Amino acid sequence: MIRLILVGILLLLSLTFFLQNQEQEVTLRYFFGLKSASTYIYKPILSSFVIGLLVASILLFPSWVKGRIDLRRKTKALQEAEADLERLRQTLAKIPRQPGRREADESPHD
């Protein structure tokens, strides 16, 4: 939830920055003396932001999938263990008790 709030704040701040800087133009200078035509400043910033989001999504996706698979596997194992426990409790309840013996969980009275 906190992550969602932080992403929302970041998107809101980015949108505000883009809207405030719509009229300013910039010329991009690349390596080896290459230049691009004048463009509005929000375009390169927006494109780098989107590329950063895509790269982060691509890098985080495998660990997210692995976590979901692990969670599903552990949930299934927990459900099987709970079913086994319930089956053992039902089996124990069917066994008749001998009159002279105490159960292990009963405490002796003084």
TACOR-V501554 format. One record per residue. N is the residue number from 1. RES is the residue in one letter. SS is DSSP state (H for helix, E for strand, L for the rest). Layout:
BEGIN
n=(N	N)
res=(RES	RES)
ss=(SS	SS)
END
This chain:
BEGIN
n=(1	2	3	4	5	6	7	8	9	10	11	12	13	14	15	16	17	18	19	20	21	22	23	24	25	26	27	28	29	30	31	32	33	34	35	36	37	38	39	40	41	42	43	44	45	46	47	48	49	50	51	52	53	54	55	56	57	58	59	60	61	62	63	64	65	66	67	68	69	70	71	72	73	74	75	76	77	78	79	80	81	82	83	84	85	86	87	88	89	90	91	92	93	94	95	96	97	98	99	100	101	102	103	104	105	106	107	108	109	110)
res=(M	I	R	L	I	L	V	G	I	L	L	L	L	S	L	T	F	F	L	Q	N	Q	E	Q	E	V	T	L	R	Y	F	F	G	L	K	S	A	S	T	Y	I	Y	K	P	I	L	S	S	F	V	I	G	L	L	V	A	S	I	L	L	F	P	S	W	V	K	G	R	I	D	L	R	R	K	T	K	A	L	Q	E	A	E	A	D	L	E	R	L	R	Q	T	L	A	K	I	P	R	Q	P	G	R	R	E	A	D	E	S	P	H	D)
ss=(L	H	H	H	H	H	H	H	H	H	H	H	H	H	H	H	H	H	H	H	L	L	L	L	E	E	L	L	E	L	H	H	H	L	E	L	L	L	E	E	H	H	H	H	H	H	H	H	H	H	H	H	H	H	H	H	H	H	H	H	H	H	H	H	H	H	H	H	H	H	H	H	H	H	H	H	H	H	H	H	H	H	H	H	H	H	H	H	H	H	H	H	H	H	L	L	L	L	L	L	L	L	L	L	L	L	L	L	L	L)
END
